[in-house]
Amino acid sequence: MIRRHRPEFAAALILALPGIAQAADEPASGGSPPVVRNQDHAPVAQDEGQDGDLSRLSLEELSQVPVTSVSRRPEALADAAAAIYVISRDDIRRSGATSLPEVLRLAPNLNVQRVNSVDYAITARGFNGFETANKLLVLIDGRSVYSTLSSGVFWDAQDVMLEDVERIEVISGPGGALYGSNAMNGVINIITRSAADTTGGLVTVGAGNEDATFALRHGGTLGETAAWRAWLTGFMRDESFTLSGDDATDPAEGFRGGGRLDWVAGENLLTLQGEAYDNQGTINEDFSGTQTRVAGGNVLSRWIRPLAGGELEVQAYLDWYERDEVDSIESTRTWDLSAQQAFEWGRHQFVVGAGHREIDSKFTAAPDSPFLVPADRTLTLTNLYVQDQIALDHGLTLTIGAKIEDNSFSGQEFLPNVRLAWRRAGGDLLWGAISQASRTPNRIERDLTLPGFLTGADFQSEEVIAYELGYRANPTPRISFSINTFYNVYNELRTVSPDPATFLPLRLTNFGEAEIWGVEAWGNYDVSNAWRVSAGFSSLDKEFDDNVTSRDLSGLVSIGDDPEYQLTLRSQNDLTDTLDLDVRLRAVDKLTSSDTDGYVEADVRLGWRVTDKLELSVTGQNLIEDLRVETGDPLRRRAFGRSLFLALRASY
């Protein structure tokens, strides 16, 4: 029996610790470091040429930080007419997180469910679950990591050197008009730093009762116009627990390394980067301890230059991936080429782009196992998009955009979007949007075959029409907040249906319908120049057509397993000019489609900057619950307990 405790008084005391330690409301000591520019023109505060302590931007400065995910061109966060949350480089450092999925817990508009030692289910606005989290597009430096096998993201194969992340832009809500048919419920855009911002060396090492990690990076310049960096990371992760508290036999370890070159040639900015990784883990669904290996890599190049009164960007990448398990081997090789031109014409700001992607997919299964027919496929995805942002009178801005895609499974998709924003004279932003988006079929939905029981079917795209309304404000220099509401109508959701005449074989069909609505809100309050308190809240309600279940043997399992609400509280406090105390609380409601309990958890990090180039920290995670379960998946329900992690970070 899992023991669960709810000491709310202890949680409140933990959150109040910074206030006890901050005896007076006085500025943090030390001057502000210089501001440099990265490749997308965003201001980056940093120490002189090194990776030392970062200076926290004021709330007004944060509102002016350029983001690129909403319009695919730089615009101030305060002007972005979307439900966008930005995780900054300083947020990542102060979180004490050791993996990318754990960093994403900082975004209040995401629901993160840990499945086992390395697997996660992450969604925006519903449909969460290891098998159902398939409506969120994730980009790493413009490279899509969306799986054509299952339509989800295999998080055990996706990571970055966290110290090199510039920021993470998280958009909840459809992004199909600019990003395509797989950005159905949101977009996560992970942007790493220019090599010019990472000269010198950096070493981080850490160890605890659950994790051990290291990261090495060194960078330099080539003359006055180019900069480079090379890096290597590794991790070891201990087992999760069974529901009874025993080891779940799913440890994992892996290595990842790569490099990046940024070169300024006249008006041209050229980027070349690549990486390779090799991770080994254990499949523990039946506690057999079966080993699995995930290996791959990618190479990406990008060219940016001013053109025709705007900016032209051309990008190409090659991505390869292989997963080797005891009963199957999956391998993919992806080529992608895209081009985009952004320019202004009077009151109009245009973004026009096109792209082509080709995926060679191969799936080999053991005898008597479900397999794909054909085993090898070449999939293509071609797209063309245009967006016009029109400055109207009285602070109004109208945005009209659409994307046309042609893919191998469902043919052409038309993905329109209309947004209207009103900026008041005081700086507040009120916006609304109507969007149509879709999720295209994957290989499992079209090619999965088990003779006599299951056969590939003519599965089509899932569709949504989304209505959004948002408000963002900075009413005082010390307070900022954003609140967003949404109502989504889904059609053609995945169902499992019997053959009308013979019952078997079963088929994957599109009979599902659902409605989802909710609220997302977050805000910051600077208690003093040295203490910031942040809060986030999201709610989710959903209904689906009960009549569909008569034609769906799965009981419409495709709608996922989501909490009705989650609440986050975060405190970032500079106790002195060398000591940081960071506290995070999160409360997650029980899952609506299973008997998985809700939970309350706390993470605490204490960091000590011994010198400008040396920092020590200790992080305690999951300090309230003895054991907690985050997923309702009956095959993958693993428990997680408290952890302690000691880390050292040194730059030179």
BALUMBA-780892 format. One line per 4 residues: number of its first residue (from 1); for each residue x, y, z of C-alpha. Coordinates in nm, 3 decimals, decimal comma, always signed. Example, Ala and Ser with C-alpha at 12.3 -4.5 7.8 and 13.67 -1.06 7.14 Angstrom:
2
1> +1,230/-0,450/+0,780 | +1,367/-0,106/+0,714
END
This chain:
652
1> +0,000/+0,000/+0,000 | +0,145/+0,336/-0,101 | +0,164/+0,575/+0,189 | +0,050/+0,927/+0,104
5> +0,082/+1,234/+0,321 | -0,063/+1,582/+0,276 | +0,126/+1,812/+0,516 | -0,001/+2,142/+0,376
9> +0,139/+2,328/+0,674 | +0,488/+2,197/+0,591 | +0,452/+2,303/+0,230 | +0,352/+2,652/+0,335
13> +0,649/+2,671/+0,570 | +0,889/+2,569/+0,293 | +0,751/+2,838/+0,063 | +0,788/+3,097/+0,337
17> +1,157/+3,023/+0,403 | +1,284/+3,289/+0,160 | +1,080/+3,553/+0,335 | +1,224/+3,451/+0,672
21> +1,576/+3,464/+0,534 | +1,521/+3,798/+0,356 | +1,525/+4,027/+0,655 | +1,513/+4,350/+0,458
25> +1,380/+4,461/+0,120 | +1,710/+4,559/-0,041 | +1,859/+4,507/-0,386 | +2,081/+4,211/-0,458
29> +2,444/+4,315/-0,445 | +2,667/+4,313/-0,748 | +2,643/+4,496/-1,077 | +2,458/+4,391/-1,389
33> +2,660/+4,196/-1,643 | +2,678/+4,316/-2,001 | +2,411/+4,228/-2,252 | +2,506/+4,050/-2,576
37> +2,294/+3,928/-2,868 | +2,238/+3,571/-2,978 | +2,151/+3,443/-3,323 | +1,781/+3,537/-3,304
41> +1,859/+3,884/-3,167 | +1,737/+3,806/-2,813 | +1,919/+3,985/-2,531 | +2,121/+3,750/-2,313
45> +2,266/+3,859/-1,982 | +2,590/+3,681/-1,901 | +2,930/+3,721/-1,743 | +3,220/+3,839/-1,954
49> +3,275/+3,548/-2,193 | +3,198/+3,281/-1,935 | +2,913/+3,073/-1,795 | +2,902/+3,226/-1,453
53> +2,602/+3,347/-1,253 | +2,323/+3,511/-1,452 | +2,164/+3,842/-1,367 | +1,788/+3,814/-1,334
57> +1,595/+4,040/-1,570 | +1,324/+4,261/-1,429 | +0,962/+4,176/-1,515 | +0,950/+4,469/-1,756
61> +1,267/+4,345/-1,928 | +1,125/+3,993/-1,944 | +0,814/+4,120/-2,119 | +1,037/+4,263/-2,393
65> +1,245/+3,949/-2,448 | +1,201/+3,848/-2,814 | +1,026/+3,518/-2,879 | +1,007/+3,353/-3,220
69> +0,760/+3,066/-3,186 | +0,431/+3,253/-3,219 | +0,499/+3,434/-3,549 | +0,819/+3,258/-3,666
73> +0,997/+3,591/-3,638 | +1,126/+3,785/-3,335 | +0,863/+3,980/-3,141 | +0,841/+4,095/-2,781
77> +0,681/+3,846/-2,542 | +0,436/+4,121/-2,440 | +0,313/+4,145/-2,802 | +0,276/+3,772/-2,870
81> -0,094/+3,693/-2,919 | -0,083/+3,337/-2,789 | -0,070/+3,137/-2,467 | +0,309/+3,130/-2,451
85> +0,527/+3,063/-2,147 | +0,905/+3,109/-2,159 | +1,147/+2,901/-1,951 | +1,466/+3,105/-1,930
89> +1,825/+2,988/-1,901 | +1,832/+3,113/-1,542 | +1,510/+2,920/-1,464 | +1,676/+2,601/-1,589
93> +1,990/+2,653/-1,380 | +1,796/+2,731/-1,065 | +1,556/+2,437/-1,107 | +1,820/+2,175/-1,029
97> +1,663/+1,951/-1,296 | +1,883/+1,684/-1,453 | +1,685/+1,611/-1,772 | +1,481/+1,797/-2,032
101> +1,142/+1,649/-1,930 | +1,201/+1,756/-1,570 | +1,278/+2,111/-1,688 | +0,944/+2,116/-1,872
105> +0,765/+2,084/-1,537 | +0,842/+2,457/-1,499 | +0,583/+2,540/-1,767 | +0,238/+2,573/-1,603
109> +0,067/+2,512/-1,940 | +0,213/+2,159/-1,969 | +0,115/+1,840/-1,790 | +0,417/+1,616/-1,731
113> +0,370/+1,253/-1,627 | +0,674/+1,043/-1,550 | +0,619/+0,685/-1,660 | +0,939/+0,506/-1,552
117> +1,306/+0,588/-1,510 | +1,339/+0,747/-1,857 | +0,995/+0,760/-2,021 | +0,756/+1,054/-1,991
121> +0,417/+1,157/-2,126 | +0,394/+1,534/-2,184 | +0,100/+1,726/-2,328 | -0,071/+2,062/-2,343
125> -0,450/+2,085/-2,303 | -0,525/+1,721/-2,249 | -0,483/+1,376/-2,406 | -0,196/+1,277/-2,178
129> -0,071/+0,922/-2,142 | +0,220/+0,721/-2,279 | +0,013/+0,596/-2,574 | -0,206/+0,907/-2,622
133> +0,030/+1,205/-2,584 | +0,041/+1,254/-2,960 | -0,076/+1,611/-3,027 | +0,225/+1,820/-2,922
137> +0,504/+1,926/-3,159 | +0,855/+1,951/-3,013 | +1,135/+2,137/-3,192 | +1,503/+2,146/-3,095
141> +1,674/+2,430/-3,283 | +1,413/+2,400/-3,556 | +1,444/+2,021/-3,588 | +1,121/+1,828/-3,534
145> +1,145/+1,528/-3,300 | +0,791/+1,409/-3,370 | +0,774/+1,030/-3,425 | +0,611/+0,903/-3,745
149> +0,579/+0,561/-3,579 | +0,348/+0,665/-3,293 | +0,290/+1,043/-3,336 | +0,444/+1,110/-2,995
153> +0,788/+1,203/-2,864 | +1,021/+0,934/-2,730 | +1,167/+1,135/-2,445 | +1,425/+0,868/-2,360
157> +1,598/+0,962/-2,688 | +1,558/+1,342/-2,661 | +1,783/+1,558/-2,449 | +2,019/+1,853/-2,474
161> +2,303/+1,991/-2,269 | +2,088/+2,198/-2,035 | +2,361/+2,454/-1,974 | +2,354/+2,542/-2,346
165> +1,979/+2,610/-2,368 | +1,902/+2,977/-2,428 | +1,530/+2,942/-2,356 | +1,231/+2,713/-2,407
169> +0,917/+2,865/-2,557 | +0,603/+2,667/-2,470 | +0,286/+2,746/-2,665 | -0,038/+2,582/-2,558
173> -0,294/+2,586/-2,836 | -0,284/+2,492/-3,205 | +0,016/+2,599/-3,411 | -0,081/+2,430/-3,735
177> -0,090/+2,746/-3,949 | +0,286/+2,785/-3,908 | +0,414/+2,449/-3,786 | +0,189/+2,196/-3,957
181> -0,054/+1,920/-3,884 | +0,123/+1,775/-3,583 | +0,115/+2,096/-3,377 | -0,244/+2,018/-3,281
185> -0,247/+2,115/-2,912 | +0,077/+2,307/-2,878 | +0,442/+2,363/-2,962 | +0,757/+2,330/-2,750
189> +1,046/+2,519/-2,910 | +1,387/+2,452/-2,750 | +1,646/+2,710/-2,857 | +2,013/+2,661/-2,775
193> +2,276/+2,930/-2,744 | +2,501/+3,060/-3,018 | +2,858/+2,932/-3,003 | +2,965/+3,297/-2,964
197> +2,795/+3,295/-2,623 | +2,972/+2,982/-2,497 | +3,343/+3,048/-2,541 | +3,571/+2,911/-2,273
201> +3,509/+2,593/-2,081 | +3,239/+2,451/-1,857 | +3,233/+2,139/-1,638 | +2,931/+2,019/-1,442
205> +2,915/+1,700/-1,237 | +2,644/+1,577/-1,007 | +2,541/+1,270/-0,813 | +2,260/+1,162/-0,587
209> +2,060/+0,862/-0,474 | +1,865/+0,855/-0,805 | +2,084/+1,023/-1,068 | +2,443/+1,085/-1,168
213> +2,530/+1,324/-1,451 | +2,824/+1,503/-1,607 | +2,866/+1,762/-1,884 | +3,184/+1,890/-2,046
217> +3,195/+2,175/-2,294 | +3,468/+2,386/-2,448 | +3,436/+2,665/-2,702 | +3,645/+2,926/-2,873
221> +3,667/+3,169/-3,162 | +3,804/+3,136/-3,514 | +3,928/+3,482/-3,601 | +3,682/+3,764/-3,544
225> +3,385/+3,620/-3,732 | +3,335/+3,260/-3,616 | +3,290/+3,070/-3,291 | +3,267/+2,700/-3,205
229> +3,190/+2,467/-2,919 | +3,215/+2,093/-2,854 | +3,044/+1,908/-2,574 | +2,987/+1,569/-2,410
233> +2,724/+1,467/-2,156 | +2,640/+1,145/-1,975 | +2,390/+1,016/-1,722 | +2,310/+0,716/-1,503
237> +1,958/+0,677/-1,369 | +1,850/+0,440/-1,094 | +1,539/+0,223/-1,099 | +1,192/+0,350/-1,034
241> +0,971/+0,156/-0,791 | +0,682/-0,084/-0,814 | +0,356/+0,013/-0,646 | +0,465/-0,185/-0,342
245> +0,797/+0,001/-0,319 | +1,029/-0,263/-0,467 | +1,284/-0,183/-0,738 | +1,124/-0,187/-1,085
249> +1,441/-0,307/-1,263 | +1,453/-0,022/-1,515 | +1,791/+0,156/-1,474 | +1,932/+0,349/-1,768
253> +2,251/+0,516/-1,879 | +2,369/+0,705/-2,184 | +2,610/+0,943/-2,351 | +2,557/+1,232/-2,592
257> +2,812/+1,452/-2,765 | +2,825/+1,709/-3,040 | +2,945/+2,043/-3,163 | +2,836/+2,372/-3,315
261> +2,991/+2,636/-3,541 | +2,849/+2,987/-3,592 | +3,004/+3,207/-3,858 | +2,924/+3,564/-3,958
265> +3,023/+3,633/-4,320 | +2,924/+3,986/-4,410 | +2,545/+3,998/-4,376 | +2,520/+3,618/-4,364
269> +2,487/+3,416/-4,045 | +2,579/+3,050/-4,094 | +2,525/+2,773/-3,839 | +2,641/+2,411/-3,852
273> +2,572/+2,177/-3,563 | +2,543/+1,806/-3,495 | +2,529/+1,544/-3,224 | +2,526/+1,169/-3,163
277> +2,390/+0,970/-2,869 | +2,381/+0,614/-2,737 | +2,144/+0,526/-2,452 | +2,081/+0,189/-2,289
281> +1,788/+0,107/-2,067 | +1,569/-0,173/-1,942 | +1,216/-0,259/-2,050 | +1,026/-0,327/-1,732
285> +0,663/-0,370/-1,835 | +0,680/-0,735/-1,729 | +0,980/-0,684/-1,495 | +1,184/-0,914/-1,719
289> +1,482/-0,681/-1,722 | +1,508/-0,688/-2,101 | +1,776/-0,455/-2,231 | +1,705/-0,196/-2,498
293> +1,932/+0,040/-2,689 | +1,843/+0,374/-2,844 | +2,107/+0,539/-3,062 | +2,110/+0,809/-3,325
297> +2,222/+1,155/-3,419 | +2,157/+1,455/-3,637 | +2,332/+1,722/-3,843 | +2,171/+2,063/-3,902
301> +2,275/+2,366/-4,108 | +2,111/+2,708/-4,121 | +2,171/+3,021/-4,333 | +2,019/+3,359/-4,240
305> +2,064/+3,686/-4,430 | +1,876/+4,014/-4,488 | +1,679/+4,010/-4,812 | +1,406/+4,222/-4,974
309> +1,358/+4,439/-4,667 | +1,329/+4,137/-4,440 | +1,513/+3,821/-4,347 | +1,561/+3,498/-4,539
313> +1,625/+3,173/-4,351 | +1,712/+2,841/-4,513 | +1,755/+2,529/-4,301 | +1,837/+2,166/-4,372
317> +1,890/+1,871/-4,143 | +1,950/+1,497/-4,143 | +1,830/+1,292/-3,847 | +1,884/+0,919/-3,788
321> +1,751/+0,699/-3,509 | +1,742/+0,331/-3,414 | +1,568/+0,153/-3,128 | +1,675/-0,207/-3,069
325> +1,451/-0,417/-2,844 | +1,425/-0,790/-2,800 | +1,118/-0,827/-3,023 | +1,161/-0,538/-3,268
329> +1,405/-0,301/-3,433 | +1,284/+0,040/-3,545 | +1,501/+0,272/-3,753 | +1,429/+0,601/-3,927
333> +1,628/+0,841/-4,139 | +1,484/+1,187/-4,199 | +1,588/+1,453/-4,450 | +1,432/+1,799/-4,415
337> +1,474/+2,120/-4,617 | +1,284/+2,442/-4,543 | +1,299/+2,809/-4,637 | +1,127/+3,114/-4,493
341> +1,113/+3,483/-4,583 | +0,990/+3,745/-4,336 | +0,936/+4,102/-4,456 | +0,735/+4,418/-4,395
345> +0,516/+4,607/-4,642 | +0,340/+4,911/-4,504 | +0,115/+4,793/-4,222 | +0,171/+4,430/-4,314
349> +0,427/+4,190/-4,170 | +0,448/+3,881/-4,385 | +0,598/+3,539/-4,318 | +0,611/+3,304/-4,617
353> +0,769/+2,962/-4,611 | +0,785/+2,617/-4,763 | +0,945/+2,284/-4,679 | +0,986/+1,922/-4,778
357> +1,060/+1,625/-4,553 | +1,135/+1,265/-4,641 | +1,141/+0,985/-4,383 | +1,275/+0,637/-4,449
361> +1,111/+0,417/-4,186 | +1,187/+0,051/-4,119 | +1,030/-0,174/-3,855 | +1,140/-0,537/-3,807
365> +0,940/-0,753/-3,564 | +1,000/-1,094/-3,412 | +0,784/-1,389/-3,524 | +0,433/-1,403/-3,370
369> +0,450/-1,033/-3,281 | +0,245/-0,749/-3,428 | +0,425/-0,613/-3,731 | +0,396/-0,337/-3,988
373> +0,299/-0,402/-4,349 | +0,501/-0,299/-4,538 | +0,801/-0,323/-4,306 | +0,977/-0,045/-4,496
377> +0,812/+0,281/-4,598 | +0,925/+0,614/-4,738 | +0,700/+0,893/-4,612 | +0,694/+1,248/-4,748
381> +0,563/+1,575/-4,610 | +0,552/+1,889/-4,826 | +0,417/+2,221/-4,701 | +0,358/+2,583/-4,795
385> +0,249/+2,853/-4,549 | +0,183/+3,226/-4,540 | +0,091/+3,462/-4,257 | +0,001/+3,831/-4,268
389> +0,004/+4,040/-3,951 | -0,183/+4,365/-4,018 | -0,150/+4,669/-3,793 | -0,496/+4,827/-3,774
393> -0,600/+5,147/-3,600 | -0,653/+5,195/-3,225 | -0,394/+4,935/-3,120 | -0,558/+4,646/-3,308
397> -0,356/+4,380/-3,490 | -0,517/+4,121/-3,716 | -0,323/+3,805/-3,803 | -0,439/+3,575/-4,083
401> -0,243/+3,267/-4,176 | -0,275/+2,922/-4,325 | -0,062/+2,621/-4,407 | -0,122/+2,363/-4,679
405> +0,041/+2,025/-4,631 | +0,056/+1,713/-4,839 | +0,154/+1,391/-4,662 | +0,182/+1,027/-4,763
409> -0,108/+0,898/-4,552 | -0,393/+1,150/-4,556 | -0,307/+1,369/-4,853 | -0,368/+1,742/-4,831
413> -0,440/+1,925/-4,507 | -0,559/+2,287/-4,487 | -0,474/+2,452/-4,153 | -0,605/+2,810/-4,117
417> -0,572/+3,050/-3,825 | -0,717/+3,394/-3,744 | -0,600/+3,607/-3,448 | -0,707/+3,951/-3,331
421> -0,507/+4,138/-3,067 | -0,573/+4,471/-2,896 | -0,292/+4,648/-2,714 | -0,419/+4,914/-2,478
425> -0,226/+5,237/-2,425 | -0,121/+5,109/-2,084 | +0,048/+4,805/-2,240 | -0,208/+4,532/-2,164
429> -0,277/+4,282/-2,443 | -0,617/+4,124/-2,510 | -0,629/+3,862/-2,786 | -0,853/+3,597/-2,935
433> -0,801/+3,325/-3,194 | -0,985/+3,063/-3,398 | -0,775/+2,781/-3,543 | -0,820/+2,456/-3,726
437> -0,555/+2,188/-3,678 | -0,510/+1,818/-3,730 | -0,293/+1,520/-3,644 | -0,196/+1,302/-3,938
441> -0,192/+0,920/-3,916 | +0,121/+0,741/-3,805 | +0,266/+0,408/-3,914 | +0,106/+0,210/-3,633
445> -0,239/+0,344/-3,720 | -0,205/+0,262/-4,090 | +0,032/-0,037/-4,108 | -0,002/-0,238/-3,783
449> -0,105/-0,597/-3,854 | -0,165/-0,910/-3,647 | -0,322/-1,177/-3,873 | -0,671/-1,278/-3,763
453> -0,690/-1,015/-3,489 | -0,586/-0,671/-3,615 | -0,533/-0,528/-3,959 | -0,414/-0,199/-4,102
457> -0,702/+0,032/-4,184 | -0,779/+0,353/-4,367 | -0,723/+0,566/-4,056 | -0,754/+0,940/-4,130
461> -0,636/+1,256/-3,956 | -0,777/+1,364/-3,623 | -0,917/+1,719/-3,632 | -0,980/+2,009/-3,395
465> -1,137/+2,353/-3,413 | -0,999/+2,564/-3,128 | -1,132/+2,888/-2,980 | -0,898/+3,090/-2,754
469> -0,916/+3,412/-2,553 | -0,623/+3,557/-2,360 | -0,513/+3,856/-2,155 | -0,157/+3,955/-2,059
473> -0,062/+4,250/-1,838 | +0,222/+4,411/-1,646 | +0,013/+4,636/-1,415 | +0,309/+4,743/-1,201
477> +0,687/+4,704/-1,234 | +0,668/+4,423/-0,979 | +0,366/+4,227/-1,111 | +0,299/+4,048/-1,439
481> +0,040/+3,787/-1,530 | -0,124/+3,603/-1,819 | -0,463/+3,430/-1,829 | -0,594/+3,221/-2,119
485> -0,917/+3,031/-2,180 | -0,986/+2,776/-2,451 | -1,262/+2,561/-2,596 | -1,164/+2,282/-2,837
489> -1,395/+2,064/-3,045 | -1,235/+1,737/-3,165 | -1,357/+1,508/-3,441 | -1,227/+1,190/-3,603
493> -1,049/+1,076/-3,285 | -0,895/+0,731/-3,286 | -1,121/+0,438/-3,201 | -1,093/+0,058/-3,220
497> -1,383/-0,103/-3,407 | -1,482/-0,460/-3,496 | -1,537/-0,572/-3,853 | -1,907/-0,507/-3,932
501> -1,959/-0,864/-4,061 | -1,711/-1,091/-3,879 | -1,610/-0,890/-3,568 | -1,244/-0,989/-3,621
505> -1,009/-0,856/-3,734 | -1,031/-0,528/-3,543 | -0,961/-0,199/-3,718 | -0,841/+0,146/-3,614
509> -1,114/+0,394/-3,704 | -1,211/+0,761/-3,659 | -1,543/+0,758/-3,471 | -1,432/+0,956/-3,164
513> -1,560/+1,304/-3,073 | -1,474/+1,516/-2,771 | -1,496/+1,868/-2,630 | -1,229/+2,011/-2,401
517> -1,225/+2,346/-2,226 | -1,024/+2,507/-1,952 | -0,822/+2,795/-1,810 | -0,448/+2,855/-1,790
521> -0,301/+3,134/-1,577 | +0,040/+3,229/-1,446 | +0,205/+3,533/-1,294 | +0,511/+3,676/-1,120
525> +0,552/+3,905/-0,823 | +0,885/+4,064/-0,732 | +0,869/+4,089/-0,355 | +1,207/+4,262/-0,372
529> +1,494/+4,294/-0,615 | +1,625/+3,969/-0,472 | +1,306/+3,766/-0,432 | +1,057/+3,662/-0,701
533> +0,746/+3,452/-0,639 | +0,565/+3,285/-0,931 | +0,242/+3,090/-0,955 | +0,065/+2,891/-1,225
537> -0,271/+2,721/-1,255 | -0,445/+2,518/-1,524 | -0,785/+2,350/-1,531 | -0,924/+2,100/-1,781
541> -1,272/+1,960/-1,838 | -1,368/+1,723/-2,117 | -1,676/+1,550/-2,252 | -1,706/+1,286/-2,520
545> -1,992/+1,122/-2,707 | -2,106/+0,817/-2,510 | -2,274/+0,675/-2,818 | -1,933/+0,629/-2,977
549> -1,834/+0,364/-2,723 | -2,067/+0,115/-2,888 | -1,840/+0,130/-3,193 | -1,517/+0,168/-2,995
553> -1,392/-0,137/-2,806 | -1,126/+0,074/-2,633 | -1,382/+0,296/-2,454 | -1,238/+0,601/-2,629
557> -0,904/+0,554/-2,455 | -0,757/+0,800/-2,706 | -0,882/+1,097/-2,501 | -0,606/+1,022/-2,249
561> -0,589/+1,045/-1,872 | -0,564/+1,400/-1,741 | -0,595/+1,581/-1,408 | -0,876/+1,835/-1,382
565> -0,635/+2,090/-1,236 | -0,274/+2,149/-1,146 | -0,119/+2,428/-0,939 | +0,245/+2,538/-0,920
569> +0,416/+2,780/-0,682 | +0,778/+2,886/-0,718 | +1,007/+3,105/-0,511 | +1,347/+3,230/-0,635
573> +1,542/+3,412/-0,370 | +1,895/+3,552/-0,354 | +1,953/+3,513/+0,018 | +2,289/+3,688/-0,012
577> +2,509/+3,785/-0,304 | +2,642/+3,425/-0,308 | +2,351/+3,210/-0,184 | +2,037/+3,118/-0,383
581> +1,733/+2,942/-0,241 | +1,475/+2,807/-0,487 | +1,155/+2,635/-0,383 | +0,894/+2,474/-0,610
585> +0,559/+2,329/-0,509 | +0,317/+2,151/-0,739 | -0,026/+2,008/-0,669 | -0,175/+1,776/-0,931
589> -0,533/+1,647/-0,916 | -0,620/+1,280/-0,953 | -0,639/+1,145/-1,307 | -0,991/+1,141/-1,445
593> -0,979/+0,810/-1,636 | -0,812/+0,588/-1,377 | -0,785/+0,544/-1,003 | -0,448/+0,726/-0,988
597> -0,442/+0,962/-0,690 | -0,343/+1,325/-0,707 | -0,033/+1,440/-0,526 | +0,149/+1,739/-0,376
601> +0,526/+1,765/-0,415 | +0,806/+2,004/-0,326 | +1,154/+2,059/-0,469 | +1,415/+2,273/-0,291
605> +1,752/+2,387/-0,426 | +2,027/+2,573/-0,238 | +2,307/+2,714/-0,454 | +2,635/+2,863/-0,335
609> +2,848/+3,068/-0,574 | +3,189/+3,007/-0,423 | +3,349/+3,230/-0,687 | +3,232/+3,387/-1,012
613> +3,331/+3,066/-1,190 | +3,243/+2,798/-0,932 | +2,900/+2,705/-0,799 | +2,794/+2,426/-0,566
617> +2,432/+2,324/-0,519 | +2,218/+2,068/-0,343 | +1,867/+1,984/-0,466 | +1,603/+1,785/-0,285
621> +1,320/+1,660/-0,506 | +0,982/+1,505/-0,424 | +1,024/+1,588/-0,056 | +0,661/+1,545/+0,056
625> +0,543/+1,207/-0,077 | +0,699/+0,877/+0,029 | +0,601/+0,736/-0,310 | +0,385/+0,881/-0,584
629> +0,245/+0,757/-0,916 | +0,199/+1,000/-1,206 | +0,047/+0,782/-1,481 | -0,263/+0,566/-1,502
633> -0,113/+0,335/-1,766 | -0,174/-0,017/-1,628 | +0,141/-0,159/-1,791 | +0,374/+0,122/-1,691
637> +0,256/+0,243/-1,350 | +0,578/+0,305/-1,162 | +0,629/+0,495/-0,839 | +0,887/+0,760/-0,754
641> +1,025/+0,872/-0,420 | +1,247/+1,135/-0,263 | +1,586/+1,219/-0,408 | +1,889/+1,425/-0,315
645> +2,130/+1,560/-0,577 | +2,465/+1,735/-0,524 | +2,612/+1,928/-0,817 | +2,925/+2,127/-0,903
649> +2,945/+2,375/-1,190 | +3,278/+2,530/-1,291 | +3,364/+2,755/-1,585 | +3,707/+2,854/-1,707
END
